[in-house]
């Protein structure tokens, strides 16, 4: 998807936004797509060690997940290319 936004100088600029609901894939994609000088910000779950989902039956399902581990794996994979 491409959205148009206004910056402070009131100039139109286009930014590309990709929606990925799988957090592991989203982290890997952004790290793999980063160019020299880019800053990657992984926000919202840095210190947490699990994700909590609905189990579809009114309860919750907890899955072990670490943003830091996933980012490290993606960085190692990228360095190995």
Secondary structure as UniProt FT lines:
FT   STRAND          2..6
FT   TURN            8..9
FT   STRAND          12..16
FT   HELIX           23..33
FT   TURN            36..37
FT   TURN            46..47
FT   STRAND          50..54
FT   STRAND          60..64
FT   HELIX           67..79
//
